[in-house]
Amino acid sequence: MIYDIVSRFYAGYKSRKCIIGYSFQGRAIYAFHVGSPCGRQYISTYAIHGREWITARLALRHIKRPTKQGGWIIPLVNPDGAVISQTKYPMWKANARGVDLNVNFDADWGSGRLNTTARGGENCIGDSPFSESESSALARFTLKIKPYVTFSFHTKGGEIYWEFDGKGDERGAQILSEATGYKVKTIKGSAGGYKDWCIQKLGIPAYTIECGADSLIHPIKSVRRISECYGALQYFTKNYEK
């Protein structure tokens, strides 16, 4: 189980680390610091959707390939959803309350084309922005760290999204494209995501990386299928300031 793997990794991690909050079912949401503690920091998130739990394995690869620049890596934003996907409903995206965490942020909340108030495996917006323990924990941690950029690793499609509400930094997306070979795209009809909130409310660059070819089938079982993302953070932090 991916939650057990991340928990064991956390127990043995010798650098800075913390628990940013707990899921609805009481599972810890772990954060790992990499690189220098000085200067500007980034936040990189993974597995906010349950069935995309393979990105948590990608996060562990990123931790083992630390960037020179400092940042925080959060491998499993939605631990309950990952457990549900691995044990009961493989295609489950939401948390254990049936709320899709990546439409639960305060960025034009509830206005997405596929948004619904019906609880289920995907697309439910929740009762209000940040109604869920997982999304509110991530928001609080982000406000505390004050990152200069955030990354959200998802699956699948081989695309990079950088824009929301007419704002965003396309240059960073082009750098991520160079690192991964993915296409840079804008997406319409989507709202309430972590990227969207970072761009609209915090005024910082934020990127969603859809890892893996669109021909892959959810849930992806092997991290090697998204190996083109292994060096993404290193490449971005090395080249973004140039």
MORA-V642483 format. One record per backbone hydrogen bond with DSSP energy under -0.5 kcal/mol. CO is the residue of the C=O (numbers start at 1). NH is the residue of the N-H. E is the energy in kcal/mol with one decimal. If there is no record, write none. Layout:
BEGIN
co->[CO:CO]
nh->[NH:NH]
e->[E:E]
END
This chain:
BEGIN
co->[1:2:3:4:5:6:7:8:9:10:16:18:18:21:23:27:28:29:29:31:32:34:41:41:42:43:44:45:46:47:49:50:51:52:53:53:54:54:55:56:57:58:59:60:61:68:70:71:72:73:73:74:76:78:79:80:81:82:83:84:84:88:89:92:93:95:98:99:99:100:101:104:105:107:108:112:116:121:121:123:124:128:132:133:134:135:136:137:138:139:140:141:142:142:148:149:150:151:152:152:153:154:158:159:160:161:162:164:167:168:169:170:171:172:173:174:175:176:177:183:185:189:189:192:193:194:195:196:197:197:198:199:205:207:207:208:208:209:209:210:210:211:212:212:213:222:223:224:226:227:229:231:232:233:234:235:236:239]
nh->[5:6:7:8:9:10:11:12:13:13:33:20:31:29:26:23:30:20:21:18:73:71:148:149:72:151:74:153:77:78:52:53:219:55:56:57:57:58:59:60:61:62:63:64:65:36:42:34:44:32:75:46:79:82:83:84:85:86:87:88:89:90:92:51:50:98:120:95:101:103:104:130:107:192:111:115:125:93:94:116:100:131:136:137:138:139:140:141:142:143:144:145:146:147:205:43:207:45:154:209:47:211:183:210:185:208:169:167:164:170:173:174:175:176:177:178:179:180:181:160:162:113:114:105:197:198:199:200:201:202:204:203:150:152:209:161:210:154:211:158:159:156:157:158:216:225:226:227:229:230:232:235:236:237:238:239:240:242]
e->[-1.9:-2.5:-2.3:-2.4:-2.1:-2.4:-2.1:-1.5:-0.7:-0.9:-2.5:-0.6:-2.7:-2.4:-1.8:-2.9:-0.7:-2.4:-0.7:-2.2:-2.9:-2.2:-2.4:-0.6:-2.7:-2.2:-2.9:-2.9:-2.2:-1.6:-1.6:-1.0:-0.5:-2.0:-1.7:-0.6:-0.8:-1.3:-2.2:-1.6:-1.6:-2.2:-2.3:-1.8:-0.8:-1.6:-1.1:-2.6:-2.9:-2.5:-0.6:-1.5:-0.5:-1.9:-2.1:-2.5:-2.5:-2.3:-1.6:-2.7:-2.1:-0.5:-2.1:-1.4:-1.9:-1.7:-1.7:-2.4:-0.8:-1.8:-1.5:-3.5:-2.1:-1.9:-1.9:-1.0:-2.3:-2.3:-1.8:-1.9:-2.0:-1.7:-2.4:-1.7:-2.0:-2.2:-2.4:-2.3:-2.3:-2.4:-1.8:-2.5:-2.4:-0.5:-0.7:-1.6:-2.0:-3.1:-0.6:-2.9:-0.8:-3.1:-2.1:-3.1:-3.1:-2.2:-0.5:-2.0:-2.4:-0.6:-0.9:-2.1:-1.7:-2.1:-2.1:-2.1:-1.8:-1.9:-3.0:-2.4:-0.7:-2.9:-0.5:-2.7:-2.4:-2.4:-2.3:-3.0:-2.4:-1.2:-1.9:-0.5:-1.3:-2.6:-0.5:-2.5:-0.6:-3.2:-1.0:-1.5:-0.8:-0.6:-2.6:-0.7:-1.6:-1.5:-1.8:-1.3:-2.0:-1.8:-1.6:-2.5:-2.4:-2.6:-1.6:-1.8:-2.7:-0.9]
END
